[in-house]
Amino acid sequence: MSHRLPAETRLGPVRLQIADLERSIDYYERVLGLRVAQRSEGAAALAAEDDAVLVELRELPGAVPVPRRGRLGLYHFAILVPDRAALGRFVTHLAGLGVYAGMSDHLVSEALYLTDPDGLGIEVYADRPRDEWRHEAGQIAMTTEPLDVANLVAAAGDAPWTGMPAGTVIGHVHLHVGDIDAAAAFYDAGIGFDRTVWNYPGALFLSAGGYHHHLGTNTWARGAAPAAENDARLLEWTIEVPEVAAVESAARSITGAGYAVERDGADVLTADPWGTHVRVTGGSGSR
């Protein structure tokens, strides 16, 4: 059988290139409720309450913001909070700031959508319990419906928002790609994700371990150029597997599918056909 990512696979931090570090830190602290865990010249690592680093910022002064149409590369990265009560508190927090967010119910999850100061997309979401997910014709049922905001806020009770809570993780990454078949060849046949949803218009969703998706890909920006060196962009996203042997299995599968890999210690680095860089690293715990 071909290489598959282990069921315990989860995602690690996302690394973003932004134009103004102070501006971005202000946004990610004030709006998202992350905090600076590490700081160096032109860079910062942002964490939830339990010190889990979710976002790494790298400053490139003058980096070009994402145009309205988007670029091939990041569509959004998605921050998964532990429960819908936390998401309800976040809704109230945004309302208090007067910050607009898109809102959707995806059946498997409830989600809010934001855009950072450089135009990079962010989702903050809470999963519904797995035993409530529906399966239809081999796929996990996902759609986009209006969010019941009042019900979500009611779930929060009277507890105030105090920042991204302990247990918050990067739940998934969603990418603009140039071609769904090429994306599947890289991320399914190469890296080893399983396809979970393939009938969503212009999109393919993939995961490990039966999750609804660790990765979304779409062609909604087809014809756009890939993100360039001087653009605000996703520099790298991280796949965490439970042991180094799984990193080596992924490396063999990626090279066997015809894609290049580089080594960074025990980690494997590669890039998809549109230049989005992916790190596969070992030693994670399970979700």
NULUMMI-624721 format. One record per residue (C-alpha): x, y, z; residue in three letters; residue number from 1. Coordinates in steps of 0.001 Angstrom, whole numbers, always signed. Example, Ala and Ser with C-alpha at 12.3 -4.5 7.8 and 13.67 -1.06 7.14 Angstrom:
<rs>
R; +12300; -4500; +7800; ALA; 1
R; +13670; -1060; +7140; SER; 2
</rs>
This chain:
<rs>
R; +0; +0; +0; MET; 1
R; +1237; +3519; -766; SER; 2
R; +2470; +5811; +2010; HIS; 3
R; -258; +7409; +4125; ARG; 4
R; +261; +9932; +6880; LEU; 5
R; -354; +8426; +10337; PRO; 6
R; -3727; +8923; +11996; ALA; 7
R; -1999; +10930; +14749; GLU; 8
R; -843; +13594; +12283; THR; 9
R; -1582; +17183; +13241; ARG; 10
R; -445; +20583; +12007; LEU; 11
R; +2211; +22790; +13566; GLY; 12
R; +2905; +26513; +13216; PRO; 13
R; +2436; +28563; +10076; VAL; 14
R; +5173; +31011; +9090; ARG; 15
R; +4034; +34240; +7455; LEU; 16
R; +5876; +37004; +5658; GLN; 17
R; +4404; +40399; +6549; ILE; 18
R; +5269; +44027; +5829; ALA; 19
R; +5260; +45591; +9285; ASP; 20
R; +6010; +43516; +12374; LEU; 21
R; +4623; +45970; +14916; GLU; 22
R; +1393; +46375; +12968; ARG; 23
R; +945; +42617; +12697; SER; 24
R; +1756; +41962; +16349; ILE; 25
R; -861; +44522; +17336; ASP; 26
R; -3466; +42799; +15156; TYR; 27
R; -2688; +39253; +16258; TYR; 28
R; -2655; +40230; +19934; GLU; 29
R; -5582; +42644; +19986; ARG; 30
R; -7917; +40898; +17559; VAL; 31
R; -6947; +37218; +17723; LEU; 32
R; -5868; +37104; +21339; GLY; 33
R; -2464; +35561; +20708; LEU; 34
R; +587; +36700; +22670; ARG; 35
R; +4239; +37155; +21818; VAL; 36
R; +6135; +34081; +23039; ALA; 37
R; +9456; +34860; +21322; GLN; 38
R; +10823; +38010; +19717; ARG; 39
R; +13928; +38772; +17660; SER; 40
R; +14952; +41318; +15053; GLU; 41
R; +12223; +41356; +12402; GLY; 42
R; +10496; +38236; +13737; ALA; 43
R; +8042; +37084; +16393; ALA; 44
R; +6398; +33838; +17458; ALA; 45
R; +2799; +34085; +18666; LEU; 46
R; +1207; +31602; +21039; ALA; 47
R; -2031; +30672; +22757; ALA; 48
R; -2447; +30707; +26564; GLU; 49
R; -620; +27378; +26956; ASP; 50
R; +2465; +28732; +25133; ASP; 51
R; +1774; +26624; +22028; ALA; 52
R; +3196; +28633; +19124; VAL; 53
R; +685; +28908; +16303; LEU; 54
R; +1992; +31711; +14083; VAL; 55
R; +5525; +32855; +13252; GLU; 56
R; +5876; +36295; +11688; LEU; 57
R; +8791; +37339; +9488; ARG; 58
R; +9014; +41000; +8499; GLU; 59
R; +9887; +42078; +4966; LEU; 60
R; +9439; +45869; +4921; PRO; 61
R; +7367; +46848; +1911; GLY; 62
R; +5984; +43353; +1326; ALA; 63
R; +3143; +43632; -1175; VAL; 64
R; -296; +42971; +335; PRO; 65
R; -2552; +40259; -1044; VAL; 66
R; -4815; +41611; -3816; PRO; 67
R; -8560; +41155; -3571; ARG; 68
R; -8518; +38295; -6053; ARG; 69
R; -5822; +36475; -4113; GLY; 70
R; -2664; +34719; -5223; ARG; 71
R; -1768; +31099; -5665; LEU; 72
R; -604; +30042; -2225; GLY; 73
R; -2407; +30832; +1010; LEU; 74
R; -6189; +31179; +989; TYR; 75
R; -6352; +31014; +4769; HIS; 76
R; -4833; +29271; +7746; PHE; 77
R; -7281; +28053; +10348; ALA; 78
R; -7021; +28320; +14131; ILE; 79
R; -9034; +25600; +15888; LEU; 80
R; -10306; +26510; +19357; VAL; 81
R; -11148; +23726; +21818; PRO; 82
R; -14938; +24150; +21917; ASP; 83
R; -17827; +26252; +20655; ARG; 84
R; -18041; +28147; +23955; ALA; 85
R; -14577; +29562; +23202; ALA; 86
R; -15711; +30446; +19683; LEU; 87
R; -18793; +32155; +21104; GLY; 88
R; -16602; +34244; +23408; ARG; 89
R; -14478; +35161; +20404; PHE; 90
R; -17571; +36351; +18511; VAL; 91
R; -18473; +38642; +21414; THR; 92
R; -14877; +39881; +21569; HIS; 93
R; -14895; +40801; +17875; LEU; 94
R; -18222; +42589; +18255; ALA; 95
R; -16777; +44629; +21112; GLY; 96
R; -13870; +45672; +18893; LEU; 97
R; -16145; +46445; +15956; GLY; 98
R; -14177; +43985; +13782; VAL; 99
R; -16034; +42440; +10849; TYR; 100
R; -15812; +38700; +10302; ALA; 101
R; -17375; +36404; +7746; GLY; 102
R; -19327; +33562; +9365; MET; 103
R; -20265; +30091; +8123; SER; 104
R; -21601; +26749; +9297; ASP; 105
R; -19805; +23892; +7510; HIS; 106
R; -21757; +21043; +9215; LEU; 107
R; -18543; +19602; +10666; VAL; 108
R; -17569; +22961; +12137; SER; 109
R; -18580; +26547; +12797; GLU; 110
R; -16222; +29201; +11485; ALA; 111
R; -15329; +32879; +11447; LEU; 112
R; -13211; +34457; +8700; TYR; 113
R; -10863; +37419; +9059; LEU; 114
R; -8176; +39165; +7046; THR; 115
R; -4962; +40410; +8625; ASP; 116
R; -3359; +43803; +7817; PRO; 117
R; -1483; +42300; +4832; ASP; 118
R; -4572; +40656; +3359; GLY; 119
R; -3672; +37152; +4592; LEU; 120
R; -6740; +35030; +5305; GLY; 121
R; -7483; +33619; +8751; ILE; 122
R; -10203; +31250; +9910; GLU; 123
R; -11048; +30721; +13586; VAL; 124
R; -13299; +27729; +14120; TYR; 125
R; -14664; +25061; +16443; ALA; 126
R; -15377; +21499; +15426; ASP; 127
R; -18603; +19688; +16056; ARG; 128
R; -18117; +16256; +17684; PRO; 129
R; -16956; +13620; +15215; ARG; 130
R; -19976; +11421; +15898; ASP; 131
R; -22127; +14224; +14451; GLU; 132
R; -20255; +14337; +11131; TRP; 133
R; -22195; +12797; +8250; ARG; 134
R; -20705; +10671; +5499; HIS; 135
R; -22236; +10521; +2036; GLU; 136
R; -20943; +8327; -797; ALA; 137
R; -17566; +7930; +866; GLY; 138
R; -17121; +11634; +1580; GLN; 139
R; -17498; +13707; +4726; ILE; 140
R; -20509; +15981; +4259; ALA; 141
R; -19393; +19621; +4205; MET; 142
R; -21154; +22680; +2908; THR; 143
R; -21399; +26409; +3575; THR; 144
R; -24522; +27605; +5373; GLU; 145
R; -25391; +30652; +7509; PRO; 146
R; -24033; +30528; +11043; LEU; 147
R; -26481; +30637; +13962; ASP; 148
R; -24605; +33428; +15709; VAL; 149
R; -27070; +33898; +18564; ALA; 150
R; -26897; +30220; +19480; ASN; 151
R; -23107; +30281; +19316; LEU; 152
R; -22876; +33334; +21571; VAL; 153
R; -25331; +31745; +24026; ALA; 154
R; -23002; +28732; +24296; ALA; 155
R; -20319; +31029; +25716; ALA; 156
R; -22365; +31920; +28777; GLY; 157
R; -21133; +34898; +30771; ASP; 158
R; -17436; +34050; +30675; ALA; 159
R; -15307; +36807; +29103; PRO; 160
R; -12810; +36383; +26287; TRP; 161
R; -9289; +36272; +27740; THR; 162
R; -7331; +35340; +24626; GLY; 163
R; -6775; +32189; +22609; MET; 164
R; -7334; +29433; +25179; PRO; 165
R; -5116; +26512; +26073; ALA; 166
R; -5643; +23664; +23629; GLY; 167
R; -5921; +25920; +20594; THR; 168
R; -4065; +24539; +17554; VAL; 169
R; -3656; +25104; +13845; ILE; 170
R; -6500; +22955; +12558; GLY; 171
R; -5976; +23215; +8823; HIS; 172
R; -4448; +25188; +6001; VAL; 173
R; -6380; +26103; +2835; HIS; 174
R; -4490; +26913; -358; LEU; 175
R; -5226; +28469; -3727; HIS; 176
R; -3761; +26098; -6332; VAL; 177
R; -3583; +26149; -10101; GLY; 178
R; -5015; +22679; -10720; ASP; 179
R; -6847; +20191; -8500; ILE; 180
R; -5346; +17095; -10146; ASP; 181
R; -1831; +18460; -9688; ALA; 182
R; -2634; +19302; -6070; ALA; 183
R; -3868; +15753; -5501; ALA; 184
R; -737; +14310; -7110; ALA; 185
R; +1432; +16257; -4671; PHE; 186
R; -581; +16179; -1455; TYR; 187
R; -2308; +12784; -1787; ASP; 188
R; +76; +10612; -3805; ALA; 189
R; +3194; +12449; -2618; GLY; 190
R; +2793; +13634; +957; ILE; 191
R; +203; +11018; +1886; GLY; 192
R; -3006; +12796; +2861; PHE; 193
R; -6331; +11043; +2173; ASP; 194
R; -9054; +12688; +131; ARG; 195
R; -12110; +13446; +2262; THR; 196
R; -14292; +15792; +161; VAL; 197
R; -14052; +16075; -3622; TRP; 198
R; -17499; +17244; -4733; ASN; 199
R; -17213; +20770; -3308; TYR; 200
R; -17148; +23091; -6360; PRO; 201
R; -13583; +23841; -7421; GLY; 202
R; -12051; +22331; -4306; ALA; 203
R; -10499; +19212; -2820; LEU; 204
R; -10157; +18551; +903; PHE; 205
R; -7656; +16113; +2409; LEU; 206
R; -6668; +14854; +5846; SER; 207
R; -5031; +12158; +7924; ALA; 208
R; -6811; +9935; +10424; GLY; 209
R; -10346; +10642; +9240; GLY; 210
R; -10333; +14337; +10186; TYR; 211
R; -12599; +16449; +7954; HIS; 212
R; -9569; +18274; +6550; HIS; 213
R; -6058; +19233; +7495; HIS; 214
R; -5713; +20718; +4028; LEU; 215
R; -8069; +22441; +1643; GLY; 216
R; -7137; +23203; -1954; THR; 217
R; -9147; +25239; -4434; ASN; 218
R; -8922; +26749; -7908; THR; 219
R; -10940; +29861; -7047; TRP; 220
R; -7934; +32058; -7934; ALA; 221
R; -7024; +30137; -11092; ARG; 222
R; -5070; +32360; -13452; GLY; 223
R; -3520; +34385; -10624; ALA; 224
R; +238; +34320; -10164; ALA; 225
R; +1896; +32403; -7331; PRO; 226
R; +3008; +34493; -4374; ALA; 227
R; +6423; +36023; -5113; ALA; 228
R; +9465; +36675; -2938; GLU; 229
R; +8449; +40264; -2097; ASN; 230
R; +4783; +39478; -1402; ASP; 231
R; +3033; +39075; +1929; ALA; 232
R; +2580; +35317; +1920; ARG; 233
R; +2715; +31956; +3608; LEU; 234
R; +6410; +31082; +3863; LEU; 235
R; +5882; +27599; +5271; GLU; 236
R; +3339; +25371; +6970; TRP; 237
R; +4073; +22385; +9161; THR; 238
R; +2854; +18798; +9210; ILE; 239
R; +3666; +17071; +12508; GLU; 240
R; +3811; +13271; +12514; VAL; 241
R; +4268; +11119; +15638; PRO; 242
R; +7731; +9723; +14906; GLU; 243
R; +10782; +10269; +12747; VAL; 244
R; +10102; +7030; +10823; ALA; 245
R; +6958; +8648; +9434; ALA; 246
R; +9034; +11617; +8250; VAL; 247
R; +11295; +9233; +6350; GLU; 248
R; +8310; +7439; +4838; SER; 249
R; +6938; +10795; +3656; ALA; 250
R; +10328; +11734; +2184; ALA; 251
R; +10474; +8516; +159; ARG; 252
R; +6907; +9003; -1054; SER; 253
R; +7480; +12635; -2061; ILE; 254
R; +10639; +11823; -4033; THR; 255
R; +8967; +8750; -5525; GLY; 256
R; +6188; +10983; -6821; ALA; 257
R; +8787; +13148; -8563; GLY; 258
R; +9132; +16091; -6160; TYR; 259
R; +12298; +17421; -4554; ALA; 260
R; +12991; +17297; -831; VAL; 261
R; +15546; +19067; +1341; GLU; 262
R; +16707; +18209; +4847; ARG; 263
R; +16700; +20455; +7897; ASP; 264
R; +18026; +18178; +10624; GLY; 265
R; +15469; +15400; +10962; ALA; 266
R; +12805; +17461; +9161; ASP; 267
R; +11912; +17215; +5485; VAL; 268
R; +11179; +20349; +3450; LEU; 269
R; +9406; +20347; +115; THR; 270
R; +7296; +22659; -2048; ALA; 271
R; +4112; +22100; -4005; ASP; 272
R; +3868; +22900; -7746; PRO; 273
R; +3000; +26560; -6965; TRP; 274
R; +5887; +27131; -4589; GLY; 275
R; +4117; +26713; -1241; THR; 276
R; +6658; +25280; +1197; HIS; 277
R; +5780; +22432; +3544; VAL; 278
R; +7765; +21078; +6495; ARG; 279
R; +7240; +17500; +7718; VAL; 280
R; +8536; +17026; +11238; THR; 281
R; +8453; +14124; +13704; GLY; 282
R; +7567; +13703; +17346; GLY; 283
R; +4100; +15294; +17610; SER; 284
R; +1412; +14171; +19977; GLY; 285
R; -2066; +13273; +18749; SER; 286
R; -4940; +15768; +18530; ARG; 287
</rs>
